[in-house]
Amino acid sequence: MSSGSTTDQPSSRWKADDLEKIDRDDVPTSLRAALQDTKYSGWESADIYRNKTTNEYVVMMKGGSDKAFYFDKDGNAISASGMKTDDQ
């Protein structure tokens, strides 16, 4: 899969109980830098969640795309299972 997006069901590492919604102003600098890529256009209006257990992030795009992008604590794109993706 490319760009950390997935159409698969998220793995158990993304349990709702572990997720906390964060404000756009609270997005870490490393993740904010990664989100500047054009493939994440519109992230500013997305719902962003931090996994309290792993400190990873999921960006849930709104609108027509309804895609989810997953990132590690350093802002690197990962798959829903936590594996790093190739296109950084």
Secondary structure, DSSP 8 states (H G I E B T S, - for coil): --TTB-SS---GGG-GGGEEEE-GGGS-HHHHHHTTSGGGTTGGGSEEEEETTT--EEEE--TT---EEEE-TTS-EE-TTS-B-S--
